[in-house]
């Protein structure tokens, strides 16, 4: 990998990130067209059902694309979906080389894009900044490879690991800055998972509260005893609600969200019961923990309901024998 390869692919990742809130259920993809050490075209996939990144980049490059190199964050597609194959657009434009970060795990694409480009006489290089490519679309990769979404569990706690007072009061443990940060995670998620307990206790909306938001995440509510009436604020538009009544197997629920609803990433906001079940079942891919500089005391509610352990050896192990939390604070900022 040359220095220019890294520069061009890094730019493609930056472009792909612009679609973080709008491409669901499609992956986030960016493309750069370059020749003679100069970037001559850029594009990114903006919305599902619309043109892919390669098409936008080729349009900007125009006739200069002939003989150029295309840098793409994901293997170009070679099938007809809601848009034509990107491989054919690259071939028709006279691209001489295609460099992409990672293969597409979608069975309709996997390896076929690369093969079609080879067949047309185009040089192909795969694996340039592959780790970054998979990290960009870890929800999409998780859904395609294992049949369930990437699940983030959000927790907000005091320094002594408490999430609410004994009487249930929890608004607000964390600062306005932390709550604004949560909005970013919500906006980039395809679904928000919560429970009837949380809805009845806090009456949250569980939506994205930015006026420029184009897409609201699907709100998924687990209601084992059928206690929600449908009149709670979480049911109000905009956006859709999936109200799941009755006892549910968490694994089957996550599989349904992936296979039926094509959910790539789930953001979970719930109390200690669901948090404990998700952690105990190894369903959590990423824990986002906000720690507030306060102490709530031993009678306050815990971070998660966890089975009583008889031995320390049975404790969950994350990094070596302990859990490591890294907090990075910018000078003059309270955001962590």
Secondary structure, DSSP 8 states (H G I E B T S, - for coil): --HHHHHHHHHHHHHHHTTTTT-TTS---EEEEEETTEEEEEEE--STTS--HHHHHHHHHGGGGTT-EEEEEE----S-SSS--HHHHHHHTT--EEEEEE---STTTTTHHHHHHHHTT-EEEE-TTHHHHHHHTHHHHHHHHHSS-EEEEEEEEETTSEEE-TTS--TTSS-HHHHHHHHHHHHT-SEEEEEHHHHHHH----S---TT-----EEEEEETT----S-SGGGSSSS-EEEEES---HHHHHHHHHHTT---EEEEE--HHHHHHHHHTT--SEEEEEEES----TTSEES------S-GGGS--SBTTB--------TT----
